[in-house]
Every structure is written in C-alpha cells, then in structure tokens.
Amino acid sequence: MLRRTAFGMLRRTAFGMLRRTAFGMLRRTAVRLYFPFAVRLLNKQINGKMKSKVTNLFQIQYPIIQGGMIWCSGWKLAAAVSNAGGLGLIGAGSMHPDVFQEHVRKMKAATQKPWGVNLPLLYPQMDEMVEIVLREKVKIVFTSAGNPKKYTAILKENGAVVVHVVANTKFAMKSQEAGVDAIVAEGFEAGGHNGSEETTTMALIPMVKKVVNIPVIAAGGIATGRQMLAAFALGAEGVQVGSRFAASEESSAHPVFKQKIVEAGDGDTKLTLKRIVPVRLIRNKFFQEVEEMENRGASLDEIKAHLGRGRAKLGMFEGDADEGELEIGQVSAIIESIKPTSVILKEMMEEFEEARKEISTGF
C-alpha cells in the first residue's frame, strides 16, 4: 500500500511538472509565432537607448532621423535633433553651395553627435555639393531624387555612410545594387515631392523589406511614437520624420508656415502637379489656382509659367501663405503645437514605449 501511494504521488508530481513545462513551452511558442514583433521589441530598449540596425549604423541613441527638408532643416534644427539623440540632417535642396558649406561648418561647431546631410541628386550644382561633402568630411549622406549610382561609390570610398530615399521596390533594389548602406522607403503621405505610384507607407515598407537585405527606414505619415511602433511592426529599423520637425522651434521655416501646419486638418493637404513632379501641398490660393488649371486641361507650359520660380521659398521661408507652396505631409492633421525638438523626441520615445507595453501585454 505504501508503495502504491508513493508511486501515485510520484506519478502526479511528474505529470504536474510535465504539464506545466508543456504549457510553458506552448505559451512561449504561441508568443513567438503569433506576436513576433512584440517579442522583438521587448528587448529593443536598453539603458534608455533604442537598439536597432539603424542606431548601430549611425551610432545614435534613438532610431529617429529628421528629414532633410527644403527651407526647414538648416544647421540649427539638425544640431538640435542630433544633440537630443536622433540623427539631424541638413537639407541641401534649398541652398546654394556657399550657403550649404556655411551650414556644414556651423553644424560641426554645434554638435559632437552624429549628423548628416540630404542631397537631392537632380540639383543642378550637385558636383559642387558633393565636393563640399568630401572636403568637409561629412560622414553621413542621404541622397534623393536621382540615381544613387552616380555618387555612392565615391562617398563610400571617402568613409561616408550612404542612404537613398525611394518610393517603390524597383528603386529600392537599384539602390542596394548601387551599394548604399540603408534605404528610406517613403510613402506618399509624405509632404513635398512624392513618388508617382502613390503607394502608402503601410504598403510600401513590407514590400521593400521583401526585396532588400539592408536596413529600411520608414518615412511618410510618421510623427508620433505609436506611428513609429507601427513602422517597426512592418519591418522598419528606424523612421524618418519630416512634418513634425518642420513645426519645431528650431525649424528655419517661417512662423506663418509653422502655424499653417498646426492649423491643418484632415484632408487639408493633397498631391498635385502630377504631370510635372508630384508634390503634396496644403490647400491654399496657389494650390486652388493650379488645381483649376489642371482640371481644365491647361498645357504643361501654361502650368510651368504660372508656377514660376521660388514658390516654395515664398511660402515656407518667407511666409506668404496665399501665393507660396506650402509643402507638408498628411500627418500635419495631428500636429497640434510648435515644440522644441528635444521635447518632440522625448514624447515620441515615451509614447513608443507606452504603446509597446500595451501591445506586448494585450494579447
């Protein structure tokens, strides 16, 4: 009888241990199979630093890159972003070479943190701009609006990390073939010039992830920590943020333009000038004139004549909210105030962490 009792206790104990072990294995397997992004993100933040391929590539604290926007991102904004833990970029697209060199030199004096520049490759004086980058030993270069093959090799030979901005999988693959170190995949929610395919960020990121094996940075429609987390769930290793930083205290945009960003609501931006170069603008007097011309079938020459030169500078830098181009993204509809850059970064990371915890414990 004693032997049977002892055997029964042993059997029940062994069965209990087996059941608990099996249940634990099943639970862990379920988490890994059905919520892989949550498991991956649980271990991303260590000692206040976000760990990803992008933070490692640029040696930055947070995987947040400030977009190199025309008329908004001079050295003051870029330095503020870098000093706060992100990656600041000087936007060269609205600068003459001498002005660009001045901003680069001021940037060197303003921060010891990693920083970079954005070069739109269709810029008419791009050879001069690249010479400045090489002479000033700029270590991080984002390129856009052109063929990355032209300058990637020489930039990398001189020790630069090179990233190219794309709007489709075709150019993502071409960028990887050209030897870039990472790709910014930008959905058409973004402000300013856009891809003609009109692919959204939600669709573009997983599409690009399938065809390249280098880090992908999500852009277009990202201004909050929750949106950043969504981008990571889609496979991005970092985010590029434009509109939110355009409406920062350090942005070089005119205060009138910043206020227009804050006032913009749902549907207040639209992609236009598709027959020339697609660009997302706030609906204003100039926008309405262009839309009316397109609707009545005006010729390209007529539209170009009306567009003239300097419309973006007029609106974004000089503050003419009626006659100027006001380039901004759809996400402007959720930007409610103008804030210091350091606060923007802090709030994004806090919201990211809060949303990450909600998701990891909510399933």
C-alpha positions as a LaTeX table, in Angstrom:
\begin{tabular}{lrrr}
\hline
Residue & $x$ (\AA) & $y$ (\AA) & $z$ (\AA) \\
\hline
Met1 & 0.00 & 0.00 & 0.00 \\
Leu2 & 2.85 & 2.36 & 0.89 \\
Arg3 & 4.50 & 1.53 & $-2.40$ \\
Arg4 & 1.29 & 2.28 & $-4.36$ \\
Thr5 & 0.83 & 5.60 & $-2.52$ \\
Ala6 & 4.42 & 6.65 & $-3.12$ \\
Phe7 & 4.13 & 5.65 & $-6.77$ \\
Gly8 & 0.90 & 7.61 & $-7.15$ \\
Met9 & 2.42 & 10.74 & $-5.62$ \\
Leu10 & 5.46 & 10.43 & $-7.84$ \\
Arg11 & 3.27 & 9.96 & $-10.93$ \\
Arg12 & 1.11 & 13.01 & $-10.08$ \\
Thr13 & 4.18 & 15.13 & $-9.38$ \\
Ala14 & 5.83 & 14.07 & $-12.61$ \\
Phe15 & 2.61 & 14.67 & $-14.57$ \\
Gly16 & 2.19 & 18.10 & $-12.99$ \\
Met17 & 5.72 & 19.10 & $-13.87$ \\
Leu18 & 5.29 & 17.82 & $-17.40$ \\
Arg19 & 2.00 & 19.69 & $-17.80$ \\
Arg20 & 3.50 & 22.95 & $-16.51$ \\
Thr21 & 6.54 & 22.53 & $-18.72$ \\
Ala22 & 4.41 & 21.73 & $-21.75$ \\
Phe23 & 2.10 & 24.68 & $-21.06$ \\
Gly24 & 5.09 & 26.99 & $-20.66$ \\
Met25 & 6.58 & 25.78 & $-23.93$ \\
Leu26 & 3.22 & 26.16 & $-25.69$ \\
Arg27 & 2.77 & 29.69 & $-24.35$ \\
Arg28 & 6.27 & 30.73 & $-25.39$ \\
Thr29 & 5.80 & 29.17 & $-28.81$ \\
Ala30 & 2.48 & 30.98 & $-29.29$ \\
Val31 & 4.03 & 34.32 & $-28.42$ \\
Arg32 & 6.87 & 33.76 & $-30.85$ \\
Leu33 & 4.63 & 32.52 & $-33.63$ \\
Tyr34 & 1.76 & 34.96 & $-33.37$ \\
Phe35 & 3.32 & 38.11 & $-31.90$ \\
Pro36 & 6.92 & 38.15 & $-33.18$ \\
Phe37 & 7.12 & 41.93 & $-33.43$ \\
Ala38 & 6.12 & 42.30 & $-29.76$ \\
Val39 & 8.79 & 39.82 & $-28.63$ \\
Arg40 & 11.41 & 41.55 & $-30.76$ \\
Leu41 & 10.53 & 44.99 & $-29.45$ \\
Leu42 & 10.56 & 43.89 & $-25.81$ \\
Asn43 & 14.34 & 43.82 & $-25.95$ \\
Lys44 & 14.90 & 46.89 & $-28.09$ \\
Gln45 & 15.39 & 49.49 & $-25.37$ \\
Ile46 & 18.37 & 49.03 & $-23.09$ \\
Asn47 & 19.53 & 51.67 & $-20.60$ \\
Gly48 & 17.47 & 54.38 & $-22.31$ \\
Lys49 & 18.87 & 53.56 & $-25.73$ \\
Met50 & 16.92 & 52.07 & $-28.61$ \\
Lys51 & 18.82 & 49.23 & $-30.25$ \\
Ser52 & 18.35 & 48.55 & $-33.95$ \\
Lys53 & 20.39 & 48.20 & $-37.12$ \\
Val54 & 19.82 & 51.90 & $-37.74$ \\
Thr55 & 21.08 & 53.05 & $-34.33$ \\
Asn56 & 24.14 & 50.85 & $-34.83$ \\
Leu57 & 24.71 & 52.15 & $-38.37$ \\
Phe58 & 24.65 & 55.81 & $-37.35$ \\
Gln59 & 25.77 & 55.38 & $-33.71$ \\
Ile60 & 22.77 & 57.31 & $-32.42$ \\
Gln61 & 20.61 & 56.92 & $-29.30$ \\
Tyr62 & 17.21 & 56.73 & $-30.99$ \\
Pro63 & 16.30 & 55.41 & $-34.47$ \\
Ile64 & 14.70 & 58.73 & $-35.42$ \\
Ile65 & 16.05 & 60.64 & $-38.41$ \\
Gln66 & 14.97 & 64.19 & $-39.12$ \\
Gly67 & 14.12 & 64.56 & $-42.80$ \\
Gly68 & 16.32 & 66.89 & $-44.86$ \\
Met69 & 13.51 & 69.28 & $-45.84$ \\
Ile70 & 13.92 & 72.35 & $-48.02$ \\
Trp71 & 13.60 & 75.69 & $-46.22$ \\
Cys72 & 13.10 & 73.97 & $-42.86$ \\
Ser73 & 16.17 & 71.95 & $-41.95$ \\
Gly74 & 19.23 & 74.13 & $-41.60$ \\
Trp75 & 22.04 & 73.56 & $-39.13$ \\
Lys76 & 20.04 & 74.75 & $-36.10$ \\
Leu77 & 17.32 & 72.10 & $-36.49$ \\
Ala78 & 19.77 & 69.36 & $-37.47$ \\
Ala79 & 22.04 & 70.10 & $-34.50$ \\
Ala80 & 19.09 & 70.15 & $-32.10$ \\
Val81 & 17.93 & 66.73 & $-33.30$ \\
Ser82 & 21.40 & 65.20 & $-33.06$ \\
Asn83 & 22.02 & 66.68 & $-29.62$ \\
Ala84 & 18.71 & 65.21 & $-28.42$ \\
Gly85 & 19.65 & 61.67 & $-29.52$ \\
Gly86 & 18.32 & 61.43 & $-33.07$ \\
Leu87 & 20.05 & 61.99 & $-36.41$ \\
Gly88 & 19.85 & 65.55 & $-37.73$ \\
Leu89 & 20.16 & 66.21 & $-41.47$ \\
Ile90 & 20.95 & 69.48 & $-43.20$ \\
Gly91 & 18.59 & 69.80 & $-46.18$ \\
Ala92 & 20.75 & 70.98 & $-49.08$ \\
Gly93 & 17.92 & 71.22 & $-51.61$ \\
Ser94 & 17.20 & 74.88 & $-50.91$ \\
Met95 & 20.83 & 76.02 & $-50.54$ \\
His96 & 23.44 & 77.39 & $-52.89$ \\
Pro97 & 26.84 & 75.72 & $-52.46$ \\
Asp98 & 28.33 & 78.58 & $-50.41$ \\
Val99 & 25.32 & 78.58 & $-48.07$ \\
Phe100 & 25.48 & 74.79 & $-47.78$ \\
Gln101 & 29.16 & 74.95 & $-46.81$ \\
Glu102 & 28.37 & 77.56 & $-44.16$ \\
His103 & 25.67 & 75.33 & $-42.66$ \\
Val104 & 28.02 & 72.33 & $-42.64$ \\
Arg105 & 30.70 & 74.29 & $-40.79$ \\
Lys106 & 28.22 & 75.69 & $-38.27$ \\
Met107 & 26.89 & 72.17 & $-37.74$ \\
Lys108 & 30.39 & 70.93 & $-36.91$ \\
Ala109 & 30.67 & 73.57 & $-34.21$ \\
Ala110 & 27.18 & 72.94 & $-32.82$ \\
Thr111 & 27.35 & 69.21 & $-32.03$ \\
Gln112 & 29.73 & 66.38 & $-31.33$ \\
Lys113 & 26.98 & 63.83 & $-32.07$ \\
Pro114 & 26.50 & 62.07 & $-35.42$ \\
Trp115 & 24.78 & 64.12 & $-38.13$ \\
Gly116 & 24.42 & 64.18 & $-41.88$ \\
Val117 & 23.18 & 65.94 & $-44.99$ \\
Asn118 & 20.47 & 65.30 & $-47.56$ \\
Leu119 & 21.46 & 65.81 & $-51.20$ \\
Pro120 & 18.71 & 65.88 & $-53.89$ \\
Leu121 & 20.67 & 64.47 & $-56.81$ \\
Leu122 & 18.80 & 66.40 & $-59.51$ \\
Tyr123 & 20.11 & 69.65 & $-58.01$ \\
Pro124 & 21.95 & 71.50 & $-60.84$ \\
Gln125 & 25.14 & 72.12 & $-58.80$ \\
Met126 & 25.35 & 68.66 & $-57.26$ \\
Asp127 & 29.00 & 68.11 & $-58.22$ \\
Glu128 & 29.89 & 71.19 & $-56.17$ \\
Met129 & 27.79 & 69.99 & $-53.24$ \\
Val130 & 29.48 & 66.58 & $-53.26$ \\
Glu131 & 32.88 & 68.27 & $-53.33$ \\
Ile132 & 31.90 & 70.19 & $-50.19$ \\
Val133 & 30.76 & 66.96 & $-48.51$ \\
Leu134 & 34.09 & 65.31 & $-49.30$ \\
Arg135 & 36.18 & 68.34 & $-48.36$ \\
Glu136 & 34.35 & 68.83 & $-45.05$ \\
Lys137 & 34.47 & 65.07 & $-44.33$ \\
Val138 & 30.71 & 64.68 & $-43.79$ \\
Lys139 & 30.22 & 61.13 & $-42.54$ \\
Ile140 & 26.52 & 60.50 & $-43.24$ \\
Val141 & 24.89 & 61.33 & $-46.58$ \\
Phe142 & 21.25 & 60.80 & $-47.54$ \\
Thr143 & 20.53 & 61.11 & $-51.26$ \\
Ser144 & 17.19 & 61.51 & $-53.02$ \\
Ala145 & 15.54 & 62.46 & $-56.31$ \\
Gly146 & 18.01 & 60.82 & $-58.66$ \\
Asn147 & 20.22 & 57.84 & $-59.43$ \\
Pro148 & 22.25 & 56.79 & $-56.36$ \\
Lys149 & 24.79 & 55.04 & $-58.56$ \\
Lys150 & 26.41 & 58.34 & $-59.58$ \\
Tyr151 & 27.89 & 59.33 & $-56.21$ \\
Thr152 & 27.57 & 56.36 & $-53.84$ \\
Ala153 & 30.94 & 54.81 & $-54.66$ \\
Ile154 & 32.99 & 57.99 & $-54.18$ \\
Leu155 & 31.13 & 58.89 & $-51.00$ \\
Lys156 & 31.78 & 55.46 & $-49.50$ \\
Glu157 & 35.41 & 55.49 & $-50.62$ \\
Asn158 & 35.76 & 58.62 & $-48.50$ \\
Gly159 & 34.26 & 56.98 & $-45.43$ \\
Ala160 & 30.64 & 58.13 & $-45.63$ \\
Val161 & 27.58 & 56.08 & $-44.75$ \\
Val162 & 25.16 & 56.46 & $-47.69$ \\
Val163 & 21.36 & 56.17 & $-47.58$ \\
His164 & 18.98 & 56.66 & $-50.51$ \\
Val165 & 15.30 & 57.65 & $-50.44$ \\
Val166 & 12.90 & 55.60 & $-52.60$ \\
Ala167 & 9.17 & 55.37 & $-53.22$ \\
Asn168 & 8.97 & 51.90 & $-54.81$ \\
Thr169 & 10.59 & 48.47 & $-54.83$ \\
Lys170 & 12.29 & 48.98 & $-58.21$ \\
Phe171 & 14.45 & 51.80 & $-56.92$ \\
Ala172 & 14.95 & 50.06 & $-53.59$ \\
Met173 & 16.65 & 47.20 & $-55.43$ \\
Lys174 & 18.63 & 49.59 & $-57.63$ \\
Ser175 & 19.81 & 51.45 & $-54.52$ \\
Gln176 & 21.00 & 48.22 & $-52.91$ \\
Glu177 & 22.83 & 47.31 & $-56.13$ \\
Ala178 & 24.48 & 50.75 & $-56.09$ \\
Gly179 & 25.96 & 49.89 & $-52.69$ \\
Val180 & 24.01 & 52.12 & $-50.30$ \\
Asp181 & 24.06 & 51.19 & $-46.62$ \\
Ala182 & 20.33 & 51.67 & $-45.97$ \\
Ile183 & 17.12 & 52.77 & $-47.66$ \\
Val184 & 14.45 & 55.27 & $-46.71$ \\
Ala185 & 11.12 & 53.93 & $-48.02$ \\
Glu186 & 8.81 & 56.93 & $-48.22$ \\
Gly187 & 5.06 & 56.57 & $-48.62$ \\
Phe188 & 3.01 & 59.16 & $-50.44$ \\
Glu189 & 1.54 & 60.50 & $-47.20$ \\
Ala190 & 4.78 & 62.48 & $-47.00$ \\
Gly191 & 4.99 & 66.18 & $-47.69$ \\
Gly192 & 6.90 & 67.70 & $-50.59$ \\
His193 & 7.91 & 65.71 & $-53.66$ \\
Asn194 & 6.48 & 62.22 & $-53.90$ \\
Gly195 & 6.57 & 59.05 & $-55.95$ \\
Ser196 & 4.17 & 58.82 & $-58.87$ \\
Glu197 & 2.95 & 55.39 & $-57.70$ \\
Glu198 & 1.15 & 56.88 & $-54.69$ \\
Thr199 & 2.00 & 53.85 & $-52.52$ \\
Thr200 & 1.25 & 54.35 & $-48.83$ \\
Thr201 & 3.81 & 53.74 & $-46.10$ \\
Met202 & 1.72 & 50.88 & $-44.69$ \\
Ala203 & 2.00 & 49.02 & $-48.00$ \\
Leu204 & 5.48 & 50.17 & $-49.03$ \\
Ile205 & 7.54 & 49.10 & $-46.02$ \\
Pro206 & 6.77 & 45.34 & $-46.17$ \\
Met207 & 7.10 & 45.42 & $-49.97$ \\
Val208 & 10.58 & 46.93 & $-49.77$ \\
Lys209 & 11.59 & 44.59 & $-46.92$ \\
Lys210 & 10.91 & 41.62 & $-49.20$ \\
Val211 & 13.34 & 42.73 & $-51.89$ \\
Val212 & 16.34 & 44.12 & $-49.96$ \\
Asn213 & 18.53 & 42.89 & $-47.13$ \\
Ile214 & 19.86 & 46.24 & $-45.91$ \\
Pro215 & 18.15 & 48.31 & $-43.18$ \\
Val216 & 14.90 & 50.01 & $-44.13$ \\
Ile217 & 13.89 & 53.36 & $-42.63$ \\
Ala218 & 10.18 & 54.20 & $-42.84$ \\
Ala219 & 9.03 & 57.68 & $-43.86$ \\
Gly220 & 5.72 & 59.32 & $-44.67$ \\
Gly221 & 2.96 & 59.88 & $-42.12$ \\
Ile222 & 5.13 & 59.41 & $-39.02$ \\
Ala223 & 5.05 & 62.00 & $-36.23$ \\
Thr224 & 4.30 & 60.05 & $-33.04$ \\
Gly225 & 5.64 & 57.13 & $-31.03$ \\
Arg226 & 2.66 & 54.96 & $-31.95$ \\
Gln227 & 3.25 & 55.55 & $-35.64$ \\
Met228 & 6.90 & 54.73 & $-35.08$ \\
Leu229 & 5.95 & 51.44 & $-33.41$ \\
Ala230 & 3.68 & 50.60 & $-36.35$ \\
Ala231 & 6.60 & 51.16 & $-38.72$ \\
Phe232 & 8.75 & 48.77 & $-36.67$ \\
Ala233 & 5.98 & 46.16 & $-36.74$ \\
Leu234 & 6.03 & 46.40 & $-40.54$ \\
Gly235 & 9.75 & 45.66 & $-40.56$ \\
Ala236 & 11.41 & 49.09 & $-40.44$ \\
Glu237 & 14.55 & 49.55 & $-38.31$ \\
Gly238 & 14.13 & 53.31 & $-37.99$ \\
Val239 & 11.90 & 56.22 & $-39.00$ \\
Gln240 & 12.47 & 59.46 & $-40.87$ \\
Val241 & 10.30 & 62.30 & $-39.60$ \\
Gly242 & 9.70 & 65.50 & $-41.55$ \\
Ser243 & 6.47 & 67.37 & $-40.86$ \\
Arg244 & 6.70 & 67.09 & $-37.06$ \\
Phe245 & 10.17 & 68.69 & $-37.11$ \\
Ala246 & 9.10 & 71.34 & $-39.62$ \\
Ala247 & 6.77 & 72.56 & $-36.86$ \\
Ser248 & 9.53 & 72.74 & $-34.24$ \\
Glu249 & 11.01 & 75.80 & $-32.61$ \\
Glu250 & 14.39 & 75.20 & $-34.25$ \\
Ser251 & 12.99 & 74.75 & $-37.76$ \\
Ser252 & 14.04 & 77.53 & $-40.17$ \\
Ala253 & 10.52 & 77.62 & $-41.65$ \\
His254 & 8.66 & 80.93 & $-41.40$ \\
Pro255 & 6.37 & 81.22 & $-38.34$ \\
Val256 & 3.37 & 81.68 & $-40.67$ \\
Phe257 & 4.11 & 78.35 & $-42.33$ \\
Lys258 & 4.57 & 76.64 & $-38.96$ \\
Gln259 & 1.18 & 77.93 & $-37.87$ \\
Lys260 & $-0.40$ & 76.65 & $-41.08$ \\
Ile261 & 0.97 & 73.18 & $-40.24$ \\
Val262 & $-0.63$ & 73.34 & $-36.79$ \\
Glu263 & $-3.95$ & 74.54 & $-38.24$ \\
Ala264 & $-4.08$ & 71.86 & $-40.98$ \\
Gly265 & $-6.79$ & 69.25 & $-40.55$ \\
Asp266 & $-7.92$ & 66.03 & $-42.15$ \\
Gly267 & $-7.86$ & 66.42 & $-45.93$ \\
Asp268 & $-6.12$ & 69.80 & $-45.94$ \\
Thr269 & $-3.16$ & 68.51 & $-47.97$ \\
Lys270 & $-3.27$ & 66.99 & $-51.43$ \\
Leu271 & $-0.88$ & 65.66 & $-54.06$ \\
Thr272 & $-0.76$ & 67.99 & $-57.05$ \\
Leu273 & 1.40 & 68.94 & $-60.07$ \\
Lys274 & 1.43 & 65.25 & $-61.00$ \\
Arg275 & 2.22 & 65.99 & $-64.66$ \\
Ile276 & 5.42 & 67.77 & $-63.64$ \\
Val277 & 6.68 & 66.42 & $-60.29$ \\
Pro278 & 4.09 & 65.14 & $-57.77$ \\
Val279 & 4.17 & 67.29 & $-54.65$ \\
Arg280 & 1.97 & 67.33 & $-51.54$ \\
Leu281 & 0.81 & 70.81 & $-50.56$ \\
Ile282 & $-1.54$ & 72.49 & $-48.13$ \\
Arg283 & $-4.63$ & 73.70 & $-49.98$ \\
Asn284 & $-4.25$ & 77.46 & $-50.34$ \\
Lys285 & $-4.88$ & 80.09 & $-53.02$ \\
Phe286 & $-1.90$ & 78.95 & $-55.12$ \\
Phe287 & $-2.95$ & 75.31 & $-54.82$ \\
Gln288 & $-6.50$ & 76.11 & $-55.93$ \\
Glu289 & $-5.20$ & 78.00 & $-58.98$ \\
Val290 & $-3.05$ & 75.04 & $-60.00$ \\
Glu291 & $-5.91$ & 72.58 & $-59.46$ \\
Glu292 & $-8.24$ & 74.71 & $-61.59$ \\
Met293 & $-5.64$ & 74.80 & $-64.39$ \\
Glu294 & $-5.19$ & 71.02 & $-64.24$ \\
Asn295 & $-8.95$ & 70.41 & $-64.23$ \\
Arg296 & $-9.49$ & 72.48 & $-67.39$ \\
Gly297 & $-6.61$ & 70.74 & $-69.18$ \\
Ala298 & $-4.07$ & 73.55 & $-69.21$ \\
Ser299 & $-0.84$ & 72.79 & $-71.06$ \\
Leu300 & 2.36 & 71.95 & $-69.22$ \\
Asp301 & 3.90 & 75.19 & $-70.45$ \\
Glu302 & 1.00 & 77.18 & $-69.01$ \\
Ile303 & 1.24 & 75.42 & $-65.65$ \\
Lys304 & 5.03 & 75.87 & $-65.53$ \\
Ala305 & 4.67 & 79.55 & $-66.36$ \\
His306 & 2.19 & 80.02 & $-63.53$ \\
Leu307 & 4.41 & 78.04 & $-61.17$ \\
Gly308 & 7.39 & 80.25 & $-61.95$ \\
Arg309 & 10.39 & 80.12 & $-59.65$ \\
Gly310 & 10.74 & 80.30 & $-55.89$ \\
Arg311 & 7.18 & 79.31 & $-54.90$ \\
Ala312 & 8.38 & 77.02 & $-52.10$ \\
Lys313 & 10.71 & 79.69 & $-50.70$ \\
Leu314 & 7.90 & 82.24 & $-50.92$ \\
Gly315 & 5.54 & 80.09 & $-48.87$ \\
Met316 & 7.73 & 78.12 & $-46.48$ \\
Phe317 & 10.60 & 80.52 & $-45.81$ \\
Glu318 & 9.09 & 83.95 & $-46.48$ \\
Gly319 & 5.64 & 83.20 & $-45.08$ \\
Asp320 & 3.32 & 84.05 & $-47.99$ \\
Ala321 & 0.54 & 81.61 & $-47.17$ \\
Asp322 & $-1.55$ & 82.55 & $-50.24$ \\
Glu323 & 0.87 & 82.67 & $-53.16$ \\
Gly324 & 3.57 & 80.27 & $-51.97$ \\
Glu325 & 3.90 & 76.48 & $-51.98$ \\
Leu326 & 3.27 & 75.02 & $-48.53$ \\
Glu327 & 4.83 & 71.55 & $-48.68$ \\
Ile328 & 3.82 & 69.33 & $-45.78$ \\
Gly329 & 2.59 & 65.79 & $-45.12$ \\
Gln330 & $-0.82$ & 64.38 & $-44.26$ \\
Val331 & 0.35 & 63.84 & $-40.68$ \\
Ser332 & 0.13 & 67.61 & $-40.19$ \\
Ala333 & $-3.52$ & 66.94 & $-39.26$ \\
Ile334 & $-2.38$ & 65.55 & $-35.89$ \\
Ile335 & 0.30 & 68.16 & $-35.14$ \\
Glu336 & $-1.26$ & 70.49 & $-32.61$ \\
Ser337 & 1.55 & 72.79 & $-31.49$ \\
Ile338 & 5.05 & 74.07 & $-32.17$ \\
Lys339 & 7.52 & 72.47 & $-29.74$ \\
Pro340 & 11.25 & 72.32 & $-29.04$ \\
Thr341 & 12.98 & 69.49 & $-30.86$ \\
Ser342 & 14.12 & 67.87 & $-27.62$ \\
Val343 & 10.50 & 67.68 & $-26.41$ \\
Ile344 & 9.36 & 66.14 & $-29.71$ \\
Leu345 & 11.95 & 63.37 & $-29.45$ \\
Lys346 & 11.24 & 62.75 & $-25.78$ \\
Glu347 & 7.48 & 62.49 & $-26.36$ \\
Met348 & 7.94 & 60.18 & $-29.34$ \\
Met349 & 10.09 & 57.78 & $-27.34$ \\
Glu350 & 7.76 & 57.86 & $-24.32$ \\
Glu351 & 4.73 & 57.16 & $-26.48$ \\
Phe352 & 6.60 & 54.41 & $-28.34$ \\
Glu353 & 7.42 & 52.70 & $-25.04$ \\
Glu354 & 3.88 & 53.10 & $-23.73$ \\
Ala355 & 2.36 & 51.64 & $-26.90$ \\
Arg356 & 4.92 & 48.82 & $-26.99$ \\
Lys357 & 3.96 & 47.75 & $-23.47$ \\
Glu358 & 0.25 & 47.90 & $-24.30$ \\
Ile359 & 0.73 & 45.63 & $-27.29$ \\
Ser360 & 3.09 & 43.18 & $-25.59$ \\
Thr361 & 0.70 & 42.64 & $-22.69$ \\
Gly362 & $-2.59$ & 42.97 & $-24.55$ \\
Phe363 & $-2.66$ & 39.64 & $-26.40$ \\
\hline
\end{tabular}
